[in-house]
Amino acid sequence: MRFFSRTRLLFSAMAITGFVMLAGALLVGFGLDEEGRLRPSSNVILAQGIESSTDECVVCHTDHTPGIVNQYAESDHFRNNVSCSSCHLVEGDYPGAVQHPDADFSVLPLSSPAQCEECHREQVQQFNLSRHALPAYVAYAGTDALSEEHSELYLSIPEHGNVDSRNRNSLHALEGPDVTYFACETCHDVGKPAPDGSIGNCTDCHLRHEFSLEQARKPETCNACHIGPDHPQWEIYSESGHGIAYLTGGDDWNWEAEPGNLTTVDFPAPTCATCHMSGFGLSATTHDVGDRLTWYLASAISTRRPSWQENKVRMQNVCLACHSNNFVDNFYERGDALVDSINAWVRLSDYMMQQLQENELVTAAPFDEPIDFTYFNLWHHWGRTAKFGAWMQGADYVQWHGAYEILHDLAELREMVDERLEEAGLEPLEMPEGFPSIDSTKSFLETMSSE
């Protein structure tokens, strides 16, 4: 009897184990819907979709590049029957086309905005008039690199900064292509003309081949370029109240909400896209990232944008979804005042360097002396950072990575300038009492202007 009891116990254990394993397999392959019914999981549906596809590209690339196929099968393109050929198949004489290595047709290895424009015309047109387009490319390549057609387009862009011509960036020239291919160009080629004449690379922001709405909306995507000492938007956002709300609660936000009319129910706090691009409140969706900005904050001395009053209204429409009119008005008033202060310090540095330039005590070549770097860092790193930090509410970047560093570089610049003037037998700089405080700086500049 003891033998039979042990046998029954063994069979019972095996049966329970088998049931648990079967249940586990079902849970992996299936999930429960809102009504508690068993439905195939997304992985099962994905596998079924790939397996049943009749697209020759999908069939072949399932073996050759399965990662790309999996991404594509997760996309809205796949669900809406946008095939691989819709974006990649072109005639053999199409600019940038290459012969497919295993077939008798030509493809674009990297699809251009001309293909995207077939379905996303409005978005491409908005992008073409933005600073992400040709102005981003010109920032390192200069206007001489543009064709006649692209030059006309560049000059028609309100946000190009009122710069009719611009030389190739001196750092880009100094560092050479082996470095800049992995540096400047990685970000600024978002606006590089494609061989077919269309502008930019949509997949810099909408990563192929999934083209996820959630991915494009999350600030980590912007982090790819908007990071570092000269434009630390990611770092500033992360320490701001908006960023803290995202980092601590963003997993529960409605990332797949239908574009165009997002609300605070979908996004309790803003991301980069919410403020600068998303249809939110009374502001319509745009792919022109300067459409809601009032200043050229990236400039050495910031000036107003051409349509800054209208831009201000569009941005404030987003702010007012959470903040009161009094808060928003006060914030803009204080932000404008900070820009004025940073501009004053940069103008003071210009005045100091001008004394050397007028007496030919610095070379004309860029970045061949330590003083060039001090002068450049003052506005390009610390001035920018202080301005970005204020408008994005990152106190540490306004103070210790911004204003403090400006004061430090002004003091250092004064010593460097005085040393060269005295070596040349000239009088040292006459700086105002209280230098380099903002009050003494503004007073000094006003006096110089009146004289």
Secondary structure, DSSP 8 states (H G I E B T S, - for coil): -HHHHHHHHHHHHHHHHHHHHHHHHHHHHEEE-TTS-EEE-HHHHHHHHHHH---HHHHHHHHH-HHHHHHHHTSHHHHTT--HHHHHEE-TTSTT-EE-TTSSSEE-SS--HHHHTTT-HHHHHHHHTSTTSHHHHHHHH-GGGS-HHHHHHHHH-GGG-S-S-----HHHHHH-HHHHTTTHHHHHGGG-B-TTS-BS-GGGTS-TTT--HHHHHSHHHHTTTS-STT--HHHHHHHSHHHHHHHHHGGGS-TT--TT-B-TTT-SS--HHHHHTS-BTTB---S-TTTT--B-TTSSS--B-TTHHHHHHHHHHHHTTTS-HHHHHHHHHHHHHHHHHHHHHHHHHHHHHHHHHHTT-S-SSTTSSHHHHHHHHIIIIIIHHHHHHHHHT-HHHHIIIIIHHHHHHHHHHHHHHHHHHHHTT-------TTTTSHHHHHHHHHHHHH-
